[in-house]
Structures are given as structure tokens and as C-alpha cells.
Amino acid sequence: MLKTIPEILDYMDAFVHEATSAEYMLLRAKDLLNRLGNPQRQLRVVHVAGTSAKGSTVFYTAALLHAHGYTVGSSISPHLVHLQERVKINNAPIADDLFISYFNELVPTIEDMKRSSFGSPSFFEIMMALAFYVFYKEHVDFAVIETGMGGRYDASNTVDRDDKIAVITKIGFDHMKFLGNTLPKIGNEKIHIVKDHNLALSMAQKPQVEALFKAHARKHQTTIRFIKEGEAYVIRKQEQGVITFDFHYNDCQFDGLKLCSLARYNVENVSIALAACYEALKREKKSLDRRAVQRVLQHDHLPGRFQEVLINGNKIILDSAHNPQKMATFIHDLTRVYPDTTFRFILAFKKGKRYKKMLEYIFPLASEIVLSQFEGENQGMRLVSSDSFKLEQELNEMGFSKTKTIKLDQIYSFLQQKTKEVTIITGSMYFVGDVLRMLYETS
């Protein structure tokens, strides 16, 4: 019997798997869920895949549905700080004692699987099964589920009900070793969360990806609707941390919505979440309520996304951008909020990421770049950051020499040193999560 969250984390360390056949992993996830009675088949699901903005889309979709009176489960991957973020109800992690109790209910099944032909399930498969199991047991009205890395063979793609709402966020270059090295190849993995008769929504995509998505939708006897700037949403102005925009979707027209955010990219995330919520409510013969929507946009914020904090009077911005597409978007919004400004950056990148391209966006805005590292087994994988010496070499080749290196455990004291510059912490969700955990524990 596991009694604490740390004991669960220690138990889960045994489920760090080497990469194997993607199709085999999906079959293993299905076997685990079948042993649990297939709880995912009892849930009304909004399923979110894509390269960028999945977590934000899940967050806002869950918040909007809850604001309209529903009990909403949501699951994200990876988690930012705490394991319990993967099993939320109404956008709050379930209580630790409840998390522990439900996890213990799964342990006998997990142990049985060790002796099966499939062998041990992976960390992600266990956490996905736990989320489905908890949401079924807690009788949620909707479950909003984020895929892990891809879509087609993802453990979340065990939801096969006709009434699933599938949401595809921006497609970009990431995880190319596993998903392919072109946008159509990557998009093809993501769009396979759309099954027969599912309603599909997508952010605006490159033409070749949009054509691929439309062809997939036709094959599966459904349609896909694209949420595009200038059609579904128009940004009117941005000032003092508030973005005013219009949202138009089918017969819903909300002009002058106000989003409390520094990040313009959140307007697109909110808009596709609004469209998903509209479609879910329509099936309930209900419609979006402007006052409920506005409450969410003013008061609900996702940590680690253009998050501002003050430490000893110093302004710090944390953003979990971890691929070139996300970094380009973050830097673009950063320069809008702080025009004609240079920043002190603290960076670490997960090994294997396209850090050179991300550095190209960063260094023109940097007065100084502080390089750090992270390493360890976490979230079901061996996490290693890119070597800071190699990063320093890359920056030197770009003509940037104002760099230094600090250890992860030195960052908090570094942030306390008085400075007039804004400090940006970015490059990896795992790194930003480690820093946030440090800040929470210190405060």
C-alpha cells in the first residue's frame, strides 16, 4: 500500500521504458484499460493533439466548461511541477489522499500486467489510465484530455466514442525522430485522433497540412472546422496586460471580449477552446454565456506560460517554450509587451531539441545569457539537458559572448540579486517546472 505522493513517484521510477514500437505501446495501453473495465468509454471527451498550445487549450476548455456549470476532468502531459496536475477536476488537482487512494486501486492491475505478454505499462500509460479511471469514478460530465507526444499511437487515443470532440492545435517541428521530419508527416500522426463521425476542430495550419486534415476528415465521414484569425477571432487592441478581441463562431458573436494576458498567442488558444465548448454545449441544447466566458478570461491563468513573478523586486518571466515554433511566438509577444528592450535570459534545453534555431530568436534580445542544466529520471523518462558548453560555443559562433553558466540550485539566489532588467526563464518545460518548484518551495 502506497501512502504518500513521494512513494508513488518512487514506485513509478520502475516504469521508465526504452522506446519500443509505437503500435505495440497503444495495444499495451488498450490492454491496461481493458483490465480496468475501459473507463474511457464511459466519458464524454474533448481530445487535444498538436505541437504547440495543447496544455493551454486543455486548460481553457476545462475552465470554460466548468464556468457553464459542468464538472470537468482534465489531464495534461507533461506536468509542470506536481504529478497531480495530470489528474485535475475543475482545473484543480484532486486531493492528495484521493489521488493516492485511486492509484492504489490500480496497483494490482499494474502488477498483473508485469506478468502478461505485454509486460509493464509505461509511466505515461499508467497516468493516462489513472486519469480515465478517476474521471469515471468521480462521474465528471466531460473529460478534456491532452495527448502525450503524437496522436495515432498515443495512450490517450483509446477513446473511440462517436461523440468525441477532437481538437488539433498548431502543427510544427518537434519530436521529429518519432513523428517524421515534414509537417505533413507530423500532422498525419496528430490527425489520427479523429475517428469516424468525431467532430474535429483545428487551429489554422500550413496549406499542405490543412489539405491533409480535410482528406482525413472526409475519409472518416466528418468535417473539420478551422479556427483562423480574421474569421473566428480578431484582436482589437492590447494594453496594460489586457487583450481585447472579437470571437465569431457559427451563431455566436462576442465582440470586445477581454483576456487578461500578456501573450497574444493565448487569444488563439482561447478561441479554439471557445469553439470546442460551443460544440459541447450545443449537444446539451445550451449556448455560450458571455458573462461566464468573461469570468474565465479575466481570472484563470496557466502557470509557466508568459508568467510574471517578482523576486526581491526583480521582474521574472517564465515561459515553457521548448521548440522553435513556440519560441518564435513567445519572443514575438515579448517584444510587443516590452518594445526596444533587452533582457537577461536564463536558459536550458532538453537534449535533442533544436536549440540552435531557438537561440537565433533569443540572442538579438539578450543583454546576457545565463546557461543552466538539468538531469535525472522524471515523468517516465531519462531527462538530460543540452550541454551548456556546446550552447556557449554556438552563441560565440553567432557573435554573442556575454554568457555565464550556473547550476540549477544556484538560480534562486541569482534571481535575488538586484537588477533593473527583466529576467526571462525559458527553453524547456522541464526546466521551467524545476525553477517553479524551487520558487514554490522557497516561498
C-alpha angles and dihedrals in degrees: 000000000000111000107182141032091248089055089052090050090051090049091050092053087079091064098066101127133196113236113276137168109321092216090051090053091054091050089050091051089050090051092052092050092045089056087053093051097262097276091179089070090062094057135086101228138199102197118200126198133161142102101266134028098016094129094047091047091051090048096051095041091053092045093050094048091048091049087059092058104269132128105236131192119201135185128192135186128237102023117223105218113342132040090227090068086081091067111045132159116199089355094300125104111252115254115283094241091052092047090051093046094051092044090054089054088060097047097083090053091047090050091048090053091057087068095044128095089259094053124205118354117235127256091256094047091052094048092046091050090047091053093050091045094050094045091051093047092047092049097232117187094222137010120209109200131190120207119233111230108328131000115229096066098021119131088236090060090081089095105102104163118132092231096061116127109218118203123191119195126195116321116220143145113297136120087018092161088068105025104036138268101262131064093242091052092049092043091050090059092049098045091057090083083077108091131181113311095357116143108241130202126182139182115238110290138189111280095254091050093046090052090050091050093050092050091050091049092052091050091053095046096248140098131241122216122206121217104213135176111252091029112046095018139015123191110223103180145336124212138148094359095310124109117199116205142159122235121201122175124156105310094345115100118173112172122189100019111172120219117192099219140112091214118084089195088071090069090067091045092050092046096056089044089053090051091050091048091048091054093046092049092046089063087055089051089247134117137217113280112218094211092052091048093049092051090057094047092051101042112024118085131172116224119237096029112104086323116175121207134168122227117182088337093308119125114233126185119197121194126169096216105151108164133049094259093053093042092051090051093047094048090047091054092042091058091049092054094040108028119189092010135129123210142203107241127203109195143182126163130199111250111264096030120124092255096159091065091046091051089054089062094044109044099063087063097042128105088177135000119211113197124208138168142216132198139172146086109294138149093009098306144078105260118203126165126221114273110270091214090059090047090052090051091051091051091049089053088052089054096255117126106160096103138129135176127230134174121250093249090054095058098088094054089045091054090053092062110105116255137158092214126092111245119218121203112193147119103098137035089219092052093047088048091052091051093047090049088053092050093048093049092047095048 
